[in-house]
């Protein structure tokens, strides 16, 4: 089993041979995300270090620049579970659980009427299907759909893996997407809640470290990916 270990003011240490690849947020003509597209794969490694200060000269890997720039990687995220933080939107046979603190500004929930409206209107099978799809596209797991009959989360099936998100529509490089219930351990040795999907900051500017809070969009974080649209 793979794992991610956060180091004090340093990189994420990924172990267990987790596959690493880029994943692209694909948008429509209106700039709203519609789907995920696969990007290039990185060479397979048993262990590797991923930059979280945003200054590496070999992104997404760490090159030790965090020490040169005096990176402060203090973890500030609330140590509560998703369920403890989430607010509920009720639908027909489904409930949308929304924990805002995990938001990474990926914007799949903005398509058409939005995930909340689709949930509320889920007596319509098409609305229900779209609500579930949008919640499942949320990389951070801010949005989790619950089946009321079983009380189980309706989750996309992910093998354990790591994706580096690129968001050309927002002119920004996005966070590190950790998928498939990979354990994430704090620099102080404690474990975060193991979840099917979380996004970790790699621009160094999140105020909810280690999780992404969408700041990469505001600062137009650029890791040099050729897909980023220049204005």
C-alpha positions as CSV (number, residue, x, y, z in Angstrom):
1,X,0.0,0.0,0.0
2,X,1.2,3.5,-0.8
3,X,1.5,6.4,1.5
4,X,2.3,10.1,1.6
5,X,4.4,11.5,4.4
6,X,4.6,15.3,4.9
7,X,8.0,16.6,6.1
8,X,8.4,19.7,8.2
9,X,8.8,22.7,5.9
10,X,9.8,20.2,3.2
11,X,8.3,18.0,0.5
12,X,5.8,15.2,0.4
13,X,7.5,11.8,0.5
14,X,5.5,9.3,-1.6
15,X,6.2,5.6,-1.0
16,X,4.8,2.3,-2.1
17,X,5.4,2.7,-5.9
18,X,2.3,4.9,-6.5
19,X,1.9,5.8,-10.2
20,X,2.4,9.5,-11.0
21,X,0.8,11.2,-13.9
22,X,-0.7,14.5,-15.0
23,X,-4.4,15.0,-15.2
24,X,-6.0,17.9,-17.1
25,X,-9.2,19.8,-16.3
26,X,-11.0,20.1,-19.7
27,X,-13.4,23.0,-20.1
28,X,-16.2,23.9,-22.5
29,X,-16.4,27.1,-24.5
30,X,-17.8,28.9,-21.4
31,X,-14.7,28.0,-19.4
32,X,-16.6,25.7,-17.1
33,X,-14.9,22.3,-16.5
34,X,-16.7,19.3,-18.2
35,X,-14.4,16.4,-17.8
36,X,-11.0,15.0,-16.8
37,X,-8.4,14.2,-19.5
38,X,-5.3,12.1,-19.0
39,X,-1.9,13.7,-19.4
40,X,1.6,12.3,-19.5
41,X,2.9,9.6,-17.1
42,X,6.0,10.0,-15.1
43,X,8.6,7.2,-14.7
44,X,7.6,4.6,-12.1
45,X,9.5,4.9,-8.8
46,X,9.1,3.1,-5.5
47,X,9.7,6.4,-3.5
48,X,9.8,10.0,-4.6
49,X,9.6,13.5,-3.1
50,X,7.1,16.0,-4.5
51,X,7.5,19.8,-4.1
52,X,5.1,21.6,-1.8
53,X,6.8,25.0,-1.6
54,X,6.1,25.9,-5.3
55,X,9.7,26.8,-6.1
56,X,11.3,23.6,-7.3
57,X,13.2,23.9,-10.6
58,X,12.2,20.4,-11.5
59,X,8.4,20.4,-10.7
60,X,6.6,18.3,-9.6
61,X,9.6,16.8,-7.8
62,X,11.4,18.5,-4.9
63,X,14.9,19.9,-5.6
64,X,15.6,21.2,-2.1
65,X,14.6,24.8,-2.9
66,X,12.3,24.9,0.1
67,X,15.4,25.3,2.3
68,X,16.8,28.1,0.1
69,X,13.5,30.1,0.2
70,X,12.8,29.5,3.8
71,X,9.5,27.8,3.1
72,X,7.0,27.7,6.0
73,X,5.0,24.5,5.6
74,X,3.1,24.6,8.9
75,X,0.0,22.5,8.6
76,X,-3.1,24.5,9.5
77,X,-6.0,22.3,8.3
78,X,-8.8,21.5,10.8
79,X,-8.2,18.0,12.1
80,X,-11.9,17.0,11.8
81,X,-13.3,14.4,9.5
82,X,-15.2,15.3,6.3
83,X,-18.5,14.2,7.9
84,X,-17.9,16.4,10.9
85,X,-17.4,19.4,8.7
86,X,-20.0,18.8,6.0
87,X,-23.3,20.5,5.4
88,X,-26.1,18.5,3.8
89,X,-28.2,19.2,0.8
90,X,-31.0,16.7,0.5
91,X,-32.3,15.1,-2.7
92,X,-34.4,12.2,-3.9
93,X,-32.6,9.1,-2.6
94,X,-29.3,11.0,-2.3
95,X,-27.8,13.6,0.0
96,X,-24.9,15.9,-1.0
97,X,-22.3,16.4,1.8
98,X,-20.3,19.5,1.4
99,X,-17.2,20.3,3.5
100,X,-16.1,23.7,2.2
101,X,-12.7,23.7,3.8
102,X,-11.5,21.0,1.3
103,X,-12.4,23.1,-1.8
104,X,-9.6,23.3,-4.4
105,X,-11.5,25.5,-6.9
106,X,-11.7,22.9,-9.6
107,X,-15.2,24.2,-10.5
108,X,-16.9,21.0,-11.8
109,X,-19.8,22.0,-9.4
110,X,-20.4,25.1,-11.5
111,X,-21.6,23.3,-14.6
112,X,-25.2,24.2,-15.7
113,X,-27.3,24.6,-12.5
114,X,-24.6,23.4,-10.2
115,X,-24.3,20.3,-8.0
116,X,-26.6,21.6,-5.2
117,X,-29.5,22.4,-7.6
118,X,-29.1,19.1,-9.4
119,X,-29.3,17.3,-6.0
120,X,-32.4,19.2,-5.0
121,X,-34.0,18.3,-8.3
122,X,-32.9,14.7,-8.2
123,X,-36.5,13.3,-8.7
124,X,-35.6,13.8,-12.3
125,X,-33.3,10.9,-13.2
126,X,-31.1,13.1,-15.4
127,X,-30.6,15.6,-12.6
128,X,-29.8,12.9,-10.2
129,X,-27.2,11.4,-12.6
130,X,-25.6,14.8,-13.2
131,X,-25.5,15.5,-9.4
132,X,-23.7,12.3,-8.8
133,X,-21.3,12.8,-11.7
134,X,-20.4,16.3,-10.6
135,X,-19.8,15.3,-7.0
136,X,-17.5,12.5,-8.2
137,X,-15.5,14.8,-10.4
138,X,-14.6,17.0,-7.4
139,X,-10.9,16.0,-6.9
140,X,-10.6,17.3,-3.3
141,X,-13.6,15.3,-2.1
142,X,-15.2,18.5,-0.8
143,X,-18.4,17.1,-2.4
144,X,-19.5,13.6,-1.5
145,X,-22.8,12.1,-2.5
146,X,-24.5,9.7,-0.1
147,X,-27.0,6.9,-1.0
148,X,-29.8,7.4,1.5
149,X,-30.8,3.7,1.4
150,X,-27.3,2.4,2.3
151,X,-25.8,5.5,3.9
152,X,-22.7,4.7,1.8
153,X,-20.8,7.3,-0.2
154,X,-21.2,7.1,-4.0
155,X,-17.5,7.3,-4.9
156,X,-15.6,6.9,-8.2
157,X,-13.3,3.9,-8.1
158,X,-9.7,4.9,-8.1
159,X,-6.6,2.7,-7.9
160,X,-4.0,4.1,-5.5
161,X,-2.2,6.8,-7.5
162,X,-1.1,10.4,-7.6
163,X,-2.1,12.9,-10.2
164,X,-0.6,16.4,-10.9
165,X,-3.5,18.6,-11.9
166,X,-3.2,21.2,-14.7
167,X,-6.1,23.7,-15.1
168,X,-5.6,25.5,-18.5
169,X,-9.1,27.1,-18.2
170,X,-8.0,28.9,-15.1
171,X,-4.5,29.6,-16.5
172,X,-3.0,27.7,-13.5
173,X,-1.3,24.6,-12.5
174,X,-3.3,22.8,-9.8
175,X,-2.7,20.7,-6.8
176,X,-1.5,17.2,-6.1
177,X,-4.5,14.8,-6.4
178,X,-4.1,11.8,-4.1
179,X,-6.5,9.0,-5.0
180,X,-7.6,5.6,-3.8
181,X,-7.6,5.9,0.0
182,X,-3.8,6.6,0.2
183,X,-2.9,7.4,3.8
184,X,-1.5,10.9,4.4
185,X,0.6,11.5,7.5
186,X,1.3,14.8,9.1
187,X,4.8,16.1,9.8
188,X,4.0,15.6,13.5
189,X,3.4,11.9,12.9
190,X,-0.4,11.9,13.2
191,X,-2.6,10.6,10.4
192,X,-5.2,12.6,8.5
193,X,-8.6,10.9,7.7
194,X,-8.0,8.3,5.0
195,X,-10.3,9.4,2.1
196,X,-10.8,8.2,-1.5
197,X,-9.7,11.6,-2.9
198,X,-7.9,14.6,-1.5
199,X,-5.9,17.5,-3.0
200,X,-2.6,18.6,-1.5
201,X,-1.2,22.1,-2.0
202,X,1.9,22.4,-4.3
203,X,2.0,26.2,-4.9
204,X,3.0,26.7,-1.3
205,X,0.4,29.4,-0.6
206,X,-2.6,27.5,0.7
207,X,-3.9,28.7,4.1
208,X,-5.3,25.2,4.7
209,X,-2.0,23.2,4.5
210,X,-1.5,20.5,3.6
211,X,-4.7,20.7,1.6
212,X,-5.2,22.9,-1.4
213,X,-7.5,25.9,-0.9
214,X,-7.6,27.1,-4.5
215,X,-4.9,29.8,-4.1
216,X,-3.1,28.5,-7.1
217,X,-5.9,29.9,-9.2
218,X,-5.6,33.4,-7.6
219,X,-1.8,33.5,-8.1
220,X,-1.8,31.8,-11.5
221,X,0.7,29.2,-10.3
222,X,2.6,28.0,-13.3
223,X,4.7,24.8,-13.3
224,X,5.7,25.4,-16.9
225,X,3.1,23.0,-18.4
226,X,2.7,23.7,-22.1
227,X,-1.1,23.5,-21.9
228,X,-1.4,26.6,-19.8
229,X,-3.0,29.4,-21.8
230,X,-1.1,32.6,-21.8
231,X,-2.9,35.9,-21.8
